[in-house]
């Protein structure tokens, strides 16, 4: 299954700010971390599972 999300520039900026604050980094990788966390939660993986 594929899903595409169309986000505005302001939405991406807000997500990056939130992700960077949580991941303590200053790059797009913080957004990747946030997206990956959402994916693992959606898959209902245990929090201590290695992904």
N, C-alpha and C positions, 0 to 999 in steps of 0.2 A: 504494500500500500504506500502510495506517495501522497504527500500533502504539501501544498505551497502556501506560504503565508506572505501576504503583501502588507508591509509595514511602512508607515510614514517615517520621514527622517526624524521627526520629533519623538515618535514611539521608540525608534532604535536608540536614540540618544538617552531616553529615560531608562531603557533596558540596560544599556551599557553602563550607565551610572550606577544602577542597582547592582549589576553583576560585578563591577569593579570594586564596589564597596564591600561586597560579600567575599570576593575572591582575593582581595588585596592586591590587585594588579591594575595596570594602566593600559592594557591593550585589548583588542577584540577577543582575546582568549577568555577574558572574564565573561563575555556574552556566551561563548561556547560552553563554559562551565555551567552557566545558568540553564542553557538549552539541554545539556546532557542530564542535569539533575531532573529536569521536567520529564525527559524521556524515561529515565529509570524509575521515577515515581509512577508514571503512566503504566509501565510494565509491571509495577508492584514488586520490584526487586527488594530484597532486604537491604536496609541501609548499610550494613557491613559487607555486602556482596562486592566482590571485585568486578569492575566493568571495564 
